[in-house]
Amino acid sequence: NAAEKQQLASEELQRRDQMLAEIEQQKAALQQAVDNHQAELQRQVQETNVLHQTQASLKEQYEVELRNAAEKQQLASEELQRRDQMLAEIEQQKAALQQAVDNHQAELQRQAQGTNVLHQTQASLKEQYEVELRNAAEKQQQASEELQR
């Protein structure tokens, strides 16, 4: 009888030891999953930070180029006989450009959480920037032709 109890107690201890070992394995697996998830979150945060920095750099470069283009337009318009009319057109362009910048900035802020959307917005901003620069170059060319007449 005592031997049977000893045997049962021994089997119970083995069963509990096995359960503890399984629990430890599950705990280790869960910890690994948590660690992996944390690493992925950190990677995504770093990627988002890089995108924000790139976005800020592009916006700064865009604004510098817009200022440079506006200065060249201003110099050309001062030499035209119809200076007042040209100044009014430039002010309208400047307001439209500022509105475009404001609209894009608001859109970028709304979409800042979507990485793919950020890339699309940057491409759109670059395309508009190139169109505006071409428009400014055409206006400048027209102004130069007007001066030569």
C-alpha positions in Angstrom: 0.0 0.0 0.0 2.8 2.4 0.9 4.6 1.4 -2.2 1.6 2.1 -4.3 1.2 5.5 -2.7 4.9 6.2 -3.3 4.5 5.1 -7.0 1.4 7.4 -7.4 3.1 10.3 -5.8 6.2 9.8 -8.0 4.0 9.7 -11.1 2.1 12.8 -10.0 5.5 14.6 -9.5 6.6 13.5 -13.0 3.4 14.7 -14.5 3.7 18.1 -12.7 7.4 18.4 -13.7 6.4 17.8 -17.3 3.6 20.4 -17.1 6.0 22.9 -15.6 8.5 22.2 -18.5 5.7 22.7 -21.1 4.7 26.0 -19.4 8.3 27.2 -19.4 8.5 26.3 -23.2 5.3 28.2 -23.8 6.6 31.1 -21.8 9.8 31.2 -23.8 7.9 31.0 -27.1 5.6 33.9 -26.0 8.6 36.0 -24.9 10.2 35.4 -28.3 7.0 36.5 -30.0 6.9 39.6 -27.9 10.6 40.3 -28.7 10.0 39.8 -32.4 7.0 42.1 -32.3 8.9 44.8 -30.4 11.7 44.6 -32.9 9.3 45.0 -35.8 7.6 48.0 -34.1 11.0 49.6 -33.6 11.9 49.0 -37.3 8.6 50.6 -38.4 9.1 53.6 -36.1 12.6 54.1 -37.6 11.3 53.8 -41.1 8.5 56.3 -40.3 11.1 58.7 -38.8 13.2 58.5 -42.0 10.2 59.2 -44.1 9.3 62.2 -42.0 12.9 63.5 -42.3 12.8 63.0 -46.1 9.5 64.7 -46.3 10.8 67.7 -44.4 13.9 67.9 -46.5 11.9 67.8 -49.7 9.5 70.5 -48.5 12.5 72.7 -47.5 14.1 72.2 -50.9 10.8 72.9 -52.6 10.3 76.2 -50.8 13.9 77.3 -51.5 13.3 76.6 -55.2 10.0 78.5 -55.2 11.6 81.5 -53.6 14.4 81.4 -56.2 11.9 81.2 -59.0 9.8 84.1 -57.5 12.9 86.3 -57.2 13.8 85.7 -60.9 10.3 86.5 -61.9 10.3 89.7 -59.8 13.6 90.9 -61.5 12.2 90.2 -65.0 8.9 91.9 -64.2 10.5 95.1 -62.9 12.1 95.6 -66.4 8.8 95.3 -68.3 6.8 98.3 -69.5 3.6 96.6 -68.2 5.1 96.1 -64.8 1.9 96.6 -62.9 0.1 93.9 -64.8 3.0 91.5 -64.5 3.2 92.1 -60.7 -0.5 91.3 -60.3 0.0 88.0 -62.3 3.0 87.1 -60.1 1.1 87.8 -56.9 -1.7 85.5 -58.2 0.9 82.8 -59.0 2.5 83.3 -55.6 -0.8 82.9 -53.9 -1.6 79.8 -55.9 1.8 78.3 -55.1 1.3 79.0 -51.4 -2.2 77.5 -51.6 -0.7 74.4 -53.3 2.0 74.1 -50.6 -0.6 74.5 -47.9 -2.9 71.9 -49.5 -0.1 69.5 -49.9 1.2 70.0 -46.4 -2.3 69.4 -45.0 -2.6 66.3 -47.1 0.8 65.0 -46.0 -0.1 65.5 -42.3 -3.3 63.5 -42.8 -1.5 60.7 -44.5 1.7 60.6 -42.5 0.8 57.2 -41.0 0.6 55.4 -44.3 4.1 54.7 -45.6 3.0 54.0 -49.2 0.8 57.0 -49.2 3.7 59.2 -48.2 5.7 58.0 -51.1 2.8 58.7 -53.5 2.4 62.2 -52.0 6.1 62.9 -52.4 5.9 61.9 -56.0 2.9 64.2 -56.5 4.6 67.1 -54.8 7.7 66.7 -57.0 5.5 66.5 -60.1 3.6 69.7 -59.2 6.9 71.4 -58.3 8.3 70.6 -61.7 5.2 71.8 -63.4 5.3 75.1 -61.4 9.0 75.5 -62.3 8.3 75.0 -66.0 5.4 77.5 -65.7 7.7 80.0 -64.0 10.4 79.4 -66.7 7.8 80.0 -69.4 6.7 83.2 -67.7 10.3 84.3 -67.5 10.9 83.5 -71.1 7.8 85.5 -72.1 9.1 88.4 -70.0 12.5 88.2 -71.7 10.9 88.2 -75.1 8.8 91.2 -74.0 11.9 93.0 -73.0 13.7 92.4 -76.3 10.8 93.9 -78.2 
